[in-house]
Structure formats: structure tokens, C-alpha cells
């Protein structure tokens, strides 16, 4: 979604999702990666202020992503539905 906002769009919404590869010869490969087909909609921002606000909502500090034990940390601020 951050890529869509960076391209100047806001109000991003996934309107449909489905396992479109189910039953296909290579369905296992798609399933291993959690691949889904989606439809989405978004609208182009109306002005620079609206775009700046949308981009600010996605800004965050960058860390090395590891905890004290060296394992990757889950940061809920980086992953939004």
C-alpha cells in the first residue's frame, strides 16, 4: 500500500481477493508464497496537502529489524491491513 500512496493515490481499499491459482498445475508454488489475486481501488490525491498527509501516515523510523536475540521483530506499524 505504501507504494500506491507514494504514487500519489489515497483511500486504497482491497475490494476482492481470491485464491486464483487453486487447482492450477503450479498451485503449490503460489500457495507456498501466499499468492492471491486481488482487485483494489484508490483515488488520485486532490492536492499536495492531502498527499503529504497520506505520506506522513506511512513515515517511520528505520531500524535493523532485529531484537536482542538477533531474530526479526514484528513491527505492527510497518504492516497495515
Backbone as CSV, one residue per row, in Angstrom:
resi,resn,N_x,N_y,N_z,CA_x,CA_y,CA_z,C_x,C_y,C_z
1,UNK,0.817,-1.191,0.000,0.000,0.000,0.000,0.862,1.257,0.000
2,UNK,2.003,1.219,0.648,2.864,2.396,0.685,3.281,2.809,-0.726
3,UNK,3.448,1.837,-1.612,3.811,2.143,-2.995,2.691,2.889,-3.707
4,UNK,1.462,2.504,-3.432,0.302,3.173,-4.037,0.228,4.618,-3.548
5,UNK,0.437,4.831,-2.250,0.429,6.184,-1.691,1.587,6.992,-2.272
6,UNK,2.763,6.390,-2.375,3.919,7.094,-2.939,3.677,7.508,-4.390
7,UNK,2.801,6.779,-5.083,2.460,7.130,-6.463,1.402,8.228,-6.537
8,UNK,0.933,8.701,-5.358,0.001,9.817,-5.342,-1.455,9.440,-5.168
9,UNK,-1.712,8.210,-4.705,-3.083,7.754,-4.517,-3.412,7.627,-3.033
10,UNK,-4.680,7.826,-2.680,-5.152,7.688,-1.301,-6.432,6.862,-1.299
11,UNK,-6.936,6.582,-0.108,-8.168,5.792,0.057,-8.063,4.430,-0.614
12,UNK,-6.885,3.804,-0.488,-6.644,2.475,-1.043,-7.515,1.461,-0.311
13,UNK,-8.150,0.577,-1.077,-9.007,-0.441,-0.488,-8.984,-1.687,-1.363
14,UNK,-8.759,-2.834,-0.742,-8.878,-4.104,-1.464,-10.355,-4.463,-1.465
15,UNK,-10.922,-4.609,-2.652,-12.358,-4.857,-2.765,-12.692,-6.324,-3.006
16,UNK,-11.697,-7.133,-3.389,-11.925,-8.549,-3.678,-10.601,-9.276,-3.585
17,UNK,-10.595,-10.444,-3.011,-9.397,-11.288,-3.013,-9.810,-12.744,-3.125
18,UNK,-8.995,-13.522,-3.836,-9.331,-14.923,-4.056,-8.068,-15.707,-4.388
19,UNK,-8.077,-16.974,-4.036,-7.000,-17.878,-4.424,-7.213,-18.247,-5.889
20,UNK,-6.718,-17.415,-6.786,-6.958,-17.616,-8.215,-6.102,-18.727,-8.811
21,UNK,-5.106,-19.204,-8.060,-4.242,-20.262,-8.569,-4.650,-21.642,-8.085
22,UNK,-5.658,-21.719,-7.225,-6.127,-23.009,-6.720,-6.538,-23.920,-7.858
23,UNK,-6.021,-25.130,-7.844,-6.347,-26.099,-8.891,-5.467,-26.009,-10.127
24,UNK,-4.619,-24.996,-10.210,-3.705,-24.864,-11.349,-2.536,-25.844,-11.186
25,UNK,-1.864,-26.208,-12.289,-0.753,-27.161,-12.197,0.345,-26.737,-11.207
26,UNK,0.612,-25.470,-11.085,1.648,-24.987,-10.172,1.047,-24.320,-8.937
27,UNK,-0.136,-24.731,-8.533,-0.829,-24.110,-7.404,-0.003,-24.165,-6.124
28,UNK,0.765,-25.233,-5.938,1.585,-25.361,-4.733,2.582,-24.239,-4.590
29,UNK,3.199,-23.822,-5.685,4.169,-22.730,-5.639,3.498,-21.438,-5.201
30,UNK,2.328,-21.153,-5.753,1.597,-19.937,-5.381,1.173,-20.014,-3.920
31,UNK,0.728,-21.181,-3.488,0.278,-21.339,-2.100,1.430,-21.165,-1.120
32,UNK,2.604,-21.644,-1.476,3.774,-21.507,-0.594,4.115,-20.047,-0.322
33,UNK,3.830,-19.181,-1.263,4.136,-17.755,-1.116,2.920,-16.931,-0.715
34,UNK,1.777,-17.574,-0.493,0.575,-16.850,-0.086,0.027,-15.949,-1.173
35,UNK,0.195,-16.357,-2.427,-0.228,-15.542,-3.556,-1.735,-15.548,-3.715
36,UNK,-2.316,-14.361,-3.800,-3.747,-14.199,-4.041,-3.960,-13.225,-5.192
37,UNK,-5.073,-13.357,-5.863,-5.483,-12.342,-6.830,-6.321,-11.313,-6.084
38,UNK,-6.161,-10.044,-6.420,-6.957,-9.001,-5.761,-7.463,-7.991,-6.773
39,UNK,-8.534,-7.340,-6.426,-8.983,-6.109,-7.077,-8.872,-5.023,-6.019
40,UNK,-8.473,-3.851,-6.426,-8.401,-2.760,-5.461,-8.829,-1.473,-6.118
41,UNK,-9.094,-0.493,-5.286,-9.407,0.832,-5.804,-8.697,1.863,-4.938
42,UNK,-8.431,2.984,-5.541,-7.800,4.122,-4.869,-8.118,5.339,-5.721
43,UNK,-7.919,6.504,-5.155,-8.152,7.709,-5.954,-6.923,8.602,-5.897
44,UNK,-6.730,9.356,-6.940,-5.621,10.298,-7.015,-5.873,11.438,-6.036
45,UNK,-4.823,11.878,-5.349,-4.983,12.972,-4.394,-5.442,14.241,-5.104
46,UNK,-6.165,15.073,-4.360,-6.693,16.302,-4.950,-5.723,17.471,-4.832
47,UNK,-4.798,17.393,-3.871,-3.823,18.474,-3.709,-2.596,17.966,-2.960
48,UNK,-1.578,18.805,-2.893,-0.311,18.428,-2.264,-0.468,18.185,-0.762
49,UNK,-1.353,18.921,-0.107,-1.551,18.734,1.334,-2.108,17.352,1.640
50,UNK,-3.057,16.914,0.833,-3.636,15.593,1.039,-2.579,14.507,0.835
51,UNK,-1.745,14.668,-0.191,-0.671,13.709,-0.439,0.331,13.718,0.706
52,UNK,0.713,14.899,1.191,1.667,15.000,2.293,1.134,14.308,3.542
53,UNK,-0.148,14.468,3.824,-0.761,13.817,4.985,-0.739,12.299,4.835
54,UNK,-1.033,11.816,3.633,-1.023,10.372,3.389,0.385,9.809,3.520
55,UNK,1.364,10.528,3.002,2.749,10.070,3.105,3.236,10.106,4.547
56,UNK,2.828,11.106,5.302,3.237,11.214,6.706,2.715,10.031,7.515
57,UNK,1.544,9.543,7.161,0.979,8.399,7.865,1.825,7.146,7.658
58,UNK,2.599,7.107,6.579,3.435,5.945,6.277,4.876,6.118,6.694
59,UNK,5.274,7.311,7.137,6.672,7.505,7.510,6.944,6.797,8.830
60,UNK,8.133,6.268,8.971,8.509,5.578,10.194,10.022,5.586,10.316
61,UNK,10.505,5.323,11.515,11.938,5.212,11.704,12.383,3.870,11.157
62,UNK,13.594,3.835,10.637,14.135,2.600,10.089,15.081,2.003,11.122
63,UNK,14.883,0.713,11.420,15.776,0.009,12.332,16.356,-1.175,11.589
64,UNK,17.249,-1.903,12.256,17.807,-3.080,11.594,16.852,-4.260,11.636
65,UNK,15.722,-4.111,12.360,14.684,-5.125,12.351,14.970,-6.357,13.174
66,UNK,15.968,-6.293,14.035,16.248,-7.458,14.860,16.097,-7.113,16.329
67,UNK,15.694,-8.099,17.090,15.583,-7.938,18.534,16.910,-8.243,19.189
68,UNK,16.902,-8.307,20.482,18.127,-8.576,21.220,18.707,-9.945,20.904
69,UNK,17.834,-10.903,20.559,18.301,-12.248,20.256,18.711,-12.413,18.798
70,UNK,18.660,-11.351,18.018,19.051,-11.412,16.615,17.949,-11.856,15.685
71,UNK,16.788,-12.222,16.220,15.661,-12.642,15.390,14.928,-11.415,14.860
72,UNK,14.246,-11.585,13.733,13.466,-10.491,13.159,12.333,-10.127,14.101
73,UNK,12.076,-8.838,14.250,10.973,-8.361,15.068,9.774,-8.059,14.188
74,UNK,8.595,-8.273,14.713,7.375,-7.852,14.039,7.030,-6.463,14.535
75,UNK,6.912,-5.513,13.625,6.541,-4.144,13.979,5.181,-3.858,13.369
76,UNK,4.117,-3.814,14.179,2.778,-3.616,13.613,2.615,-2.285,12.909
77,UNK,3.512,-1.334,13.140,3.416,-0.047,12.464,3.903,-0.134,11.015
78,UNK,4.661,-1.173,10.687,5.159,-1.331,9.323,4.215,-2.143,8.454
79,UNK,3.308,-2.888,9.064,2.408,-3.760,8.318,0.980,-3.385,8.660
80,UNK,0.314,-2.763,7.729,-1.077,-2.360,7.953,-1.975,-3.140,7.016
81,UNK,-3.156,-3.523,7.485,-4.072,-4.283,6.613,-4.591,-3.447,5.466
